[in-house]
């Protein structure tokens, strides 16, 4: 409506207000009080509708995170045929691809935490990375626990999940969180490519 009736000042204010919820730098999500579609208030719109709106209005900086938020709903949400939630085919394909890439990267990080960070030296019997006398089986269990915590601990949100205290011990938690934070930073920088938007801000 702001564009239709030429209210450029209102349009600029609206776009500026969503920058905290749809950030262009990684430090934004860590500090923003509201993320994603919650910025629109009640009733909260469907993530697909928000992604479609941003594409239609060429709000390119918000597209990668909007696509990620839409991906969090899973396939049933992404492929919804409810009015106002149907995504154009290119956007749907790109978002599904991005969702898969995030899952692959999450699995690789979990594998790295368990198998490559020397966490097997832990002697805490309650810690998931204590490989004990059966390394193969227990490492697999630890891998599953850490991956599940990353991908499902935050309702599928790998970027805002935290490893529960009952998964790893206090000492191992410090090391895993450091690795997790590095992963978040590196992966966020690649969001424009993971979710199909090039450096020039091409449409999905």
C-alpha positions in Angstrom: 0.0 0.0 0.0 2.9 2.4 0.8 4.3 1.8 -2.7 0.9 1.9 -4.4 0.1 5.3 -2.9 3.6 6.7 -3.1 4.3 6.9 0.7 8.0 6.5 0.3 8.8 7.6 3.8 6.4 5.1 5.3 7.8 2.4 3.1 11.3 3.1 4.3 10.3 3.0 7.9 8.5 -0.3 7.4 11.6 -1.8 5.7 13.9 -0.5 8.4 11.7 -1.9 11.2 12.2 -5.5 9.9 16.0 -5.4 9.7 16.3 -6.7 13.3 14.0 -9.6 12.6 15.5 -10.4 9.1 19.1 -9.4 9.6 21.9 -9.1 7.0 24.7 -9.8 9.5 25.1 -12.8 11.8 25.3 -10.6 15.0 21.8 -9.4 14.3 19.9 -12.6 15.2 21.8 -12.9 18.5 20.8 -9.5 19.7 17.3 -9.0 18.1 14.4 -9.3 20.5 12.0 -10.5 17.7 12.9 -12.8 14.9 11.2 -13.6 11.6 7.4 -13.3 11.1 6.8 -12.4 14.8 7.8 -8.8 13.9 4.4 -8.4 12.2 2.4 -8.9 15.4 -0.9 -10.7 15.8 -2.1 -12.5 13.9 1.3 -13.8 12.9 1.5 -14.4 9.2 2.5 -17.7 7.7 6.3 -17.8 6.9 5.5 -18.7 3.3 3.4 -15.5 3.0 6.2 -13.4 4.4 8.8 -14.9 2.0 6.4 -14.3 -0.9 5.8 -10.7 0.2 9.5 -10.0 0.4 10.1 -11.4 -3.1 7.2 -9.5 -4.5 8.4 -6.2 -2.9 12.1 -6.9 -3.7 13.2 -6.7 -0.1 16.3 -8.6 -1.0 18.3 -8.4 2.2 15.5 -10.3 4.0 15.1 -13.1 1.6 17.7 -15.6 2.9 16.5 -15.5 6.5 12.8 -15.5 5.4 13.5 -18.6 3.4 15.2 -20.2 6.4 12.2 -19.4 8.6 9.9 -20.9 6.0 12.0 -24.0 5.9 11.6 -24.5 9.7 8.0 -25.4 9.1 9.1 -28.6 7.2 7.7 -30.0 4.0 4.0 -29.9 4.9 4.2 -26.2 5.7 6.4 -25.3 2.7 4.0 -27.1 0.3 0.9 -25.7 1.9 -2.0 -25.0 -0.6 -3.9 -22.8 1.8 -4.7 -19.4 0.4 -1.9 -16.9 0.8 0.7 -19.6 1.6 1.4 -21.1 -1.8 5.0 -20.4 -2.8 6.1 -19.9 -6.4 7.9 -23.0 -7.7 11.4 -21.4 -7.8 11.1 -20.2 -4.3 9.9 -23.5 -3.1 12.7 -25.5 -4.8 15.3 -23.1 -3.5 14.0 -23.2 0.1 13.8 -27.0 0.1 17.4 -27.1 -1.1 18.5 -24.7 1.6 16.7 -26.7 4.3 18.6 -29.8 3.1 21.9 -28.0 3.1 21.4 -26.8 6.7 20.6 -30.4 7.8 23.8 -31.7 6.1 25.9 -29.0 7.7 24.3 -29.8 11.1 25.1 -33.5 10.7 28.7 -32.6 9.8 29.2 -30.4 12.8 27.7 -33.0 15.2 30.1 -35.6 13.7 33.0 -33.2 14.1 32.1 -32.6 17.7 32.0 -36.3 18.6 34.8 -37.7 16.4 37.3 -35.0 15.7 37.5 -32.8 18.8 39.1 -35.3 21.2 36.0 -35.2 23.3 36.3 -39.0 23.8 38.7 -38.3 26.6 35.8 -37.3 28.9 35.4 -39.4 31.9 32.0 -38.2 33.0 29.7 -41.2 32.9 26.7 -39.0 32.1 28.3 -37.2 29.2 27.2 -38.3 25.7 30.8 -38.1 24.4 32.2 -40.5 27.0 33.0 -43.3 24.6 33.8 -45.8 27.4 34.6 -49.4 26.4 32.5 -49.5 23.2 33.6 -46.5 21.1 31.7 -47.4 17.9 28.3 -47.7 19.5 28.6 -44.9 22.0 30.0 -42.5 19.4 27.0 -43.2 17.2 24.7 -42.6 20.2 26.5 -39.3 21.0 26.3 -38.2 17.4 22.6 -38.8 17.4 22.0 -37.0 20.7 24.0 -33.9 19.6 22.4 -33.8 16.2 18.9 -34.1 17.6 19.7 -31.4 20.1 20.9 -29.1 17.3 18.1 -29.7 14.8 15.2 -30.4 17.0 16.1 -28.8 20.3 15.0 -25.4 19.0 11.9 -26.7 17.1 14.1 -27.4 14.1 16.1 -24.1 14.4 19.7 -25.1 14.4 20.8 -21.5 14.9 19.0 -20.9 18.1 19.1 -24.4 19.7 21.4 -25.0 22.6 22.7 -28.3 23.7 20.8 -29.5 26.8 22.8 -29.9 29.9 21.9 -33.6 30.0 23.6 -34.3 26.7 27.2 -33.3 27.5 29.0 -32.5 30.7 30.0 -29.0 31.7 33.5 -29.3 30.4 32.5 -30.7 27.1 29.7 -28.2 26.8 32.2 -25.3 26.7 34.0 -26.9 23.8 30.9 -27.9 21.9 29.4 -24.4 22.2 32.6 -22.8 20.9 32.5 -25.1 17.9 28.7 -24.5 17.5 29.2 -20.7 17.6 31.9 -20.9 14.9 29.6 -23.0 12.8 26.7 -20.5 13.2 29.0 -17.7 12.1 30.4 -19.5 9.0 27.1 -20.9 7.9 25.2 -17.6 8.3 27.7 -15.9 5.9 26.7 -18.4 3.3 23.0 -18.0 3.7 22.5 -16.0 0.5 24.0 -19.0 -1.5 22.4 -21.7 0.6 19.0 -20.3 0.0 19.4 -19.4 -3.6 20.1 -15.7 -3.6 23.4 -14.6 -5.2 25.7 -11.9 -4.0 24.1 -9.4 -6.3 20.7 -10.1 -4.6 19.1 -11.9 -7.5 15.6 -13.3 -6.9 15.2 -16.8 -5.5 
